Amino acid sequence: MDFLNVVDLKSGYKNNLVLNEISFSVKKGEFIGIIGPNGAGKTTLLKTLSHIIRPLGGKVFLKGKDIHLLSSLLLARECAMVGQDLLSLFSFTVEEIVLMGRNPYLGLFKQERKEDVEIVNMALKRTDMSLLKDRPIDELSAGERQRALIAKALVQQPQLLLLDEPTAHLDIGYQTDILDLIRLLNRDSELTVICVLHDLNLASQYCDKLLLLDKGKIAGFGPPAEILQYDILERTFNARCLVDKDILGGKPIVIPFPKNA
């Protein structure tokens, strides 16, 4: 049985259908990248998988269970979502933010237990945030905030981690740091990861498979070498590009160039 199975999914907002006839499956421990042009439905797909949006049709099964028949509390113990980084309106410390990830296990008005504190400390250590745990989150750099949000997701102890552009607005050093961390969690804990990425070269380097969306439908799903082909990219992104292989691992490299060159 597949770990995640999406069947004929339709999703959107009110009368606006964004995704139509989306079907794919994910095995446990896979690292899946969602790519596609702006407006293709990438974030809408993540929000539907995480129970934020109810589908307009079709089903999403996690370990054989329809996620939209599960309570938010039960789903939060199986699946964690890291959205695009937005500064907190309140000056919570990193430790307070991360502890919020334990809410699915604490219940209403319950105090954290020793076990919860230990789980938080472990997540802070794994994300290299222990020394910053007392800092207000709105005083951190974008890369540090992203690590804090990943730590918050980890304390939910999920089996599925969803991330929406975790490398947005980060320099190349922080981009690779964040994705190295996610891949380490993916491999060490067999954590299944589904991640929206705009950078096709990062997607090529880190993901086992790529799900290419275009106009709300799947335009391709498979290993990076199958999806990152110049004719597919030119057709989908309306961009001219050259696809080569890197000299270290032989993975596809996408090199864009001007349309009028």
C-alpha positions in Angstrom: 0.0 0.0 0.0 1.3 3.5 -0.9 2.0 5.8 2.0 0.1 8.7 0.3 -2.4 8.3 -2.5 -4.1 11.2 -4.2 -7.1 10.2 -6.4 -8.8 12.4 -9.0 -8.3 15.5 -6.7 -10.1 18.7 -7.5 -9.4 21.8 -5.4 -9.6 25.5 -5.3 -11.3 28.5 -3.7 -15.1 29.0 -3.8 -16.0 29.0 -7.5 -12.3 29.0 -8.7 -11.1 25.5 -9.6 -7.3 25.5 -9.3 -6.5 21.8 -9.5 -8.3 19.3 -11.6 -7.9 15.5 -11.9 -4.8 15.3 -9.8 -3.7 11.7 -9.2 -0.4 10.4 -7.9 1.1 8.2 -5.1 4.1 8.5 -2.8 6.0 5.8 -1.0 7.1 6.1 2.6 10.4 7.9 2.9 10.4 9.5 -0.6 11.4 13.2 -1.1 9.0 14.7 -3.6 9.5 18.1 -5.2 6.5 20.0 -6.6 7.6 22.4 -9.4 5.7 24.4 -12.0 5.1 28.0 -13.3 3.5 30.6 -11.1 -0.2 30.0 -10.7 0.1 26.3 -11.5 -1.5 25.3 -8.2 1.5 24.2 -6.2 0.6 25.9 -2.9 -3.1 24.9 -3.4 -2.0 21.3 -3.6 0.0 21.5 -0.4 -2.9 23.2 1.4 -5.3 20.5 0.3 -2.9 17.7 1.4 -2.5 19.4 4.8 -6.3 19.7 5.4 -6.2 23.5 5.2 -8.4 23.4 2.1 -11.2 20.8 1.6 -11.2 19.3 -1.9 -14.0 20.0 -4.3 -13.7 16.4 -5.5 -11.6 13.3 -5.3 -9.8 11.8 -2.2 -6.5 12.0 -0.4 -5.5 8.9 1.5 -2.7 8.8 4.1 -1.8 5.3 5.1 -5.1 4.2 3.7 -7.2 6.7 5.6 -9.1 9.6 4.0 -7.4 12.7 5.6 -10.5 14.8 5.3 -12.4 12.3 7.5 -9.7 12.7 10.2 -9.9 15.3 12.9 -7.4 18.1 12.7 -5.8 16.9 15.9 -5.2 13.3 14.6 -3.9 14.6 11.3 -1.5 17.0 13.0 0.1 13.9 14.6 0.8 12.4 11.2 1.4 15.4 9.0 3.2 18.8 9.6 3.1 21.8 7.3 5.8 24.5 7.0 4.4 27.4 5.1 6.2 30.3 3.5 8.0 32.2 6.2 6.0 35.2 7.6 7.2 37.2 10.6 5.3 36.5 13.7 3.0 39.4 14.8 4.1 38.6 18.4 7.6 38.4 19.7 7.6 34.8 20.9 10.9 33.2 21.6 12.1 30.4 19.4 11.5 27.9 22.2 7.9 29.1 22.6 7.3 28.8 18.9 8.7 25.3 18.7 6.7 24.2 21.8 3.5 25.2 19.9 4.2 22.2 17.7 3.3 20.0 20.7 -0.3 21.3 20.9 -1.7 18.2 19.2 -0.5 16.1 22.1 -1.2 18.5 25.0 -4.9 19.3 24.5 -6.7 22.5 25.6 -5.1 24.3 28.5 -2.8 21.5 29.4 0.8 22.2 30.6 3.7 20.7 28.8 5.3 17.6 30.4 8.9 16.7 30.8 8.6 14.5 27.8 7.4 17.5 25.7 10.3 19.6 26.8 12.7 16.8 25.9 11.2 16.5 22.4 11.5 20.3 21.9 15.1 20.3 23.0 15.9 17.5 20.6 14.3 19.3 17.7 16.2 22.5 18.6 19.4 20.5 18.6 18.7 18.7 15.3 18.0 22.1 13.6 21.0 23.7 15.2 18.8 26.2 17.1 19.6 25.4 20.7 21.8 28.5 21.3 19.0 30.7 19.9 16.1 29.2 21.8 15.6 32.3 24.0 15.8 34.8 21.1 12.6 36.5 19.9 11.8 34.9 16.5 11.3 38.3 14.9 14.9 39.2 15.6 16.3 36.2 13.6 17.5 36.0 10.1 15.2 34.5 7.5 17.3 31.3 7.5 17.2 31.0 11.3 13.4 31.6 11.3 13.0 28.8 8.7 15.0 26.4 11.0 12.8 27.3 13.9 9.6 26.6 11.9 11.1 23.2 10.8 11.8 22.5 14.5 8.2 23.3 15.3 7.1 20.8 12.7 9.4 18.1 14.0 8.0 18.2 17.5 4.7 17.1 16.0 6.5 13.9 15.3 5.0 13.6 11.9 5.5 10.9 9.3 4.8 13.4 6.4 6.4 16.8 6.2 5.0 19.4 3.7 7.0 22.5 2.9 6.0 25.5 0.8 9.1 27.1 -0.7 11.4 26.7 2.3 14.3 28.3 0.5 12.5 31.5 -0.7 14.4 34.7 0.0 17.5 32.8 1.2 21.0 33.1 -0.1 22.6 30.1 -1.7 24.4 29.1 1.6 21.1 29.1 3.6 19.3 27.4 0.7 21.7 24.4 0.8 21.7 24.4 4.6 18.0 24.1 4.8 17.7 21.5 2.1 20.6 19.5 3.6 18.7 19.5 6.9 15.5 18.4 5.3 17.2 15.6 3.4 19.0 14.4 6.6 15.7 14.2 8.4 14.2 12.4 5.3 17.0 9.8 5.3 17.7 9.3 9.0 14.0 9.2 10.1 12.4 7.9 6.9 10.4 11.1 7.0 8.3 11.4 3.8 8.8 14.9 2.4 6.7 16.9 -0.2 8.3 20.3 -0.9 7.4 23.1 -3.3 10.5 24.5 -4.9 11.0 27.2 -7.5 14.7 26.5 -8.1 14.8 23.7 -10.6 18.5 22.9 -9.9 17.9 22.6 -6.2 14.9 20.3 -7.0 17.1 18.2 -9.2 19.8 17.8 -6.6 17.6 17.0 -3.6 14.4 15.3 -4.7 13.8 11.6 -5.6 10.9 12.6 -7.9 9.5 15.8 -9.3 5.7 16.5 -9.7 5.4 19.1 -12.5 2.1 21.1 -12.4 0.9 23.2 -15.2 -2.5 25.0 -15.4 -3.8 22.9 -12.5 -2.9 19.5 -13.9 0.0 17.1 -13.7 2.4 17.7 -16.6 4.8 15.1 -15.4 5.8 12.9 -12.4 9.0 11.0 -12.1 12.8 11.2 -11.4 14.4 14.6 -12.2 16.1 13.2 -15.3 12.7 12.4 -16.8 11.0 15.7 -15.9 13.9 18.2 -16.4 14.1 18.0 -20.2 14.4 21.1 -22.3 11.3 20.5 -24.4 9.1 19.8 -21.4 10.5 22.9 -19.6 10.1 25.1 -22.7 6.6 24.0 -23.2 5.6 24.4 -19.5 7.5 27.5 -18.4 7.5 29.3 -21.8 11.3 29.7 -21.4 14.3 28.8 -23.4 16.8 26.7 -21.6 19.6 24.2 -21.9 19.7 21.0 -19.8 23.0 19.5 -19.0 24.4 17.2 -16.3 26.5 18.2 -13.3 30.0 16.8 -13.3 29.7 15.3 -9.8 26.5 13.3 -9.7 25.3 13.5 -13.2 22.0 15.1 -12.2 20.2 17.5 -14.6 21.3 21.2 -14.5 18.9 23.7 -16.1 20.5 26.8 -17.7 18.1 29.5 -18.9 19.0 31.9 -21.6 17.3 34.9 -23.2 14.5 34.2 -25.7 16.1 36.7 -28.2 19.6 35.3 -27.9 
